[in-house]
Amino acid sequence: MMSHHTSTWLTFLVLTTSIAHADVLVVDAAGGGEFTSLELALSAASAGDVILVRAGSYGGPMEIDGKDLVLVADVPGTVSIL
């Protein structure tokens, strides 16, 4: 049986390995990022990518299509997804 320390270490390795190859896509409704639309960023993202959403309101149909992504709201500010 694995010790708690070994299990924690293996979890850390798996998480950092998957994040190490991720791209960060910046969504900014005001035009200060690579995308002004969250929908376009989701379409362009690959599995493992991080999508940083800057303050603003975002709407429209959004589909992730089974991609393993991380969505992060930039602070300070408010992100609204309608």
C-alpha positions in Angstrom: 0.0 0.0 0.0 1.2 3.5 -0.8 2.0 5.9 2.0 0.2 9.2 2.3 3.4 11.0 1.4 4.0 8.9 -1.8 0.4 9.4 -2.8 0.6 13.2 -2.4 3.9 13.3 -4.3 2.4 11.3 -7.2 -0.7 13.6 -7.3 1.6 16.6 -7.4 3.7 15.2 -10.3 0.6 14.4 -12.3 -0.9 17.9 -11.8 2.3 19.8 -12.5 3.0 17.7 -15.6 -0.4 18.4 -17.1 -0.2 22.1 -16.3 3.4 22.5 -17.5 2.2 22.1 -21.1 -0.8 24.3 -20.9 -1.2 27.6 -22.7 -2.9 30.6 -21.0 -5.5 32.2 -23.2 -6.6 35.7 -22.1 -10.1 36.9 -22.7 -10.8 40.6 -22.3 -14.1 42.2 -23.4 -12.3 45.5 -23.7 -9.8 44.2 -26.2 -6.7 43.8 -24.0 -6.4 40.1 -24.5 -6.0 37.5 -27.2 -9.8 37.1 -27.3 -12.8 39.4 -26.7 -15.2 36.5 -26.6 -15.2 33.6 -24.2 -16.9 31.5 -26.8 -13.9 32.0 -29.2 -11.4 31.3 -26.5 -13.2 28.0 -25.6 -13.2 27.0 -29.3 -9.5 27.7 -29.6 -8.4 26.1 -26.4 -6.8 22.7 -26.2 -7.1 20.2 -23.3 -5.1 21.4 -20.3 -5.2 25.1 -21.2 -6.0 27.9 -18.7 -8.4 30.6 -19.8 -8.0 33.8 -17.8 -11.1 35.9 -18.1 -10.7 39.6 -17.3 -13.5 41.8 -15.9 -16.5 42.2 -18.1 -19.7 40.6 -19.3 -19.6 37.6 -21.6 -22.6 35.9 -23.2 -23.7 33.7 -26.0 -23.7 29.9 -26.4 -20.6 28.2 -24.9 -19.6 24.6 -25.3 -16.5 23.1 -23.9 -16.8 19.8 -25.8 -15.2 17.6 -23.2 -12.0 19.6 -23.0 -10.1 19.5 -19.7 -9.8 23.3 -19.1 -9.3 25.7 -16.2 -11.4 28.9 -16.2 -10.0 31.7 -13.9 -11.5 35.1 -13.3 -9.0 37.9 -13.1 -9.1 40.0 -10.0 -9.9 42.7 -9.0 -13.0 43.0 -11.0 -16.2 41.2 -11.8 -16.8 38.6 -14.5 -20.3 38.0 -15.6 -21.3 35.1 -17.8 -24.8 35.5 -19.0 
